[in-house]
Amino acid sequence: MRTKIAAAICGVAATLAMAAPAAAEGETTTYRLAGANRYETAVAISQWAFAPEFEGDQFPVTVASGADFPDALAAGPVAAGFGGPLLLVPKDGTLPASVHNELNRLDPFMINVAGGAGAVSSLVESQLKDHSDSVYRWSGRDRYETAAQLAVLTDGQDTTVFIATGASFPDALGGSAAAGRLGGSLLLTRPTSLPEDTAWELEYWQPAKVVVLGGTGVVSNSVISQIKSIVPGATVQRWAGNDRYATTAAISRNTYPQGSDVVYLASGADYPDALAGAPVAALDGGPLLLTRKECVPAATKQEIARLGATDVVVLGGTGVVSNNAANLKSC
């Protein structure tokens, strides 16, 4: 996939990927993928990674709401599993011109929509159908059942299942990229108890490994106890740090113990850019790490050094990740 993405770079307008001067040994080269808003940034990420190699090439596309995170959290591994981008759309109204144009370019042979009409309206779905004859909606009565529905598409339920809180987004973003890389799926949980649909998925599939993301402040030990009772033969681990930045660093260490030459860097204060970047990071063989707007937290910077990364792909404009942070200025 690294070769494919490298080839795609050549076909993307300079306004989408801005490279720093060639780095000296031990330094990094930085690329920024950004648009005027979250929808355009997701398009920029898609254009970076998915350039047709032959005339008539088509791509599978996953679509999620850009207005809220719950139904979209489990969409990243789905996009990675299908080998296509994750595009963001508004809840209702007219499809943004940038998304419309990107769908024309991708010519999708299928579109998977994450979430019900409350997340992506029927009107938006009808516009997606103008771009593909195969549009499928995956949704449940809440975020937990929606994640369970999406997990079925990854074919990773019997290998490694990642479980993150459904109440916030940071841990699930790093986990989304890891699940996509390891061919696993991502399910959601409440802080102190497994939702019925999450428990049912675990019981049915009996995965070999279950990874709980985040510390006890977001997913309690009682949830781990429930998991162990449902999947007695599984290896159950917790990947966590003392904050969202350290947790994504822990996810990276466990996913890439031998290091990686590329890392994707996104804001830890909001979800849209990281959401769209997670499947591309997975396919590119690099972790998704989080940063503060003006500087890079110690846990993130230490992990980039441990990885030995030479390429840093920054997701989003300077309004979310400043040039100082993009250049790895320490907090």
Secondary structure by P-SEA (a helix, b strand, c coil): caaaaaaaaaacccccccccccccccbbbbbbbbcccaaaaaaaaaaacccccccbbbbbbbbbbcccccccccaaaaaaaacbbbbbbcccccccaaaaaaaaaacccbbbbccccccccaaaaaaaaacccbbbbbbcccaaaaaaaaaaaacccccbbbbbbccccaaaaaaaaaaaaacbbbbbbccccccaaaaaaaaaacccbbbbccccccccaaaaaaaaaaccccbbbbbbcccaaaaaaaaaaaaccccccbbbbbbccccaaaaaaaaaaaaacbbbbbbccccccaaaaaaaaaacccbbbbccccccccccccccccc
